[in-house]
Amino acid sequence: MHDARPNARLVLVSPPVFRDTTRARERLARRDWLTRQAVEDSPVAGLTCALMCLLRRPLPPVLARAVRRVPPDVARDCVQHSWPAYRDALDALLEHNPLPAWISAPGRPTTVVLSDEDRGAPACDVLDFPHDAVDVVQLHGDHLIAATT
């Protein structure tokens, strides 16, 4: 997609950029039980997602109060997905992610904002790429830096 505006900039916050898909899958699988099930394409992940769909109405208000690390609206919306959508998004992220090529050779001025304690999209993944064409800003925080700063 081409943007005709001469001053158009792109800002990527905690972008998921992986040089090695196998290493990314291994790291994601260590995050938590459900992520491991999803990365391994386990039938348990599909069943867990189906259960979340059954609880779609009663669960959001509980999550809005129970999950303190994210804004209530984000916590409420976390059950508004389907297993095929989640599985396909994960596959696209790991297997067909355009961000590594973009960071190496951006099509417009680009700023990448990284968090120093981000376990989901570690700064080292972006810094591992040739990124002379992008401005890199590193802040203190975790992956939810945009929601918590």
ABEGO torsion letter per residue (X at the ends): XBBABAABBBBBBGBBBBABAAAAAAAAAAABAAAAAAAAGBAAAAAAAAAAAAAAAAAAAAAAAABAABBAAAAAAAABBBAAAAAAAAAAAAAABAAAAAAABBABBBBBBBBAABAABBAAAAAABBAAABBBBBBBEBAAAAAAX
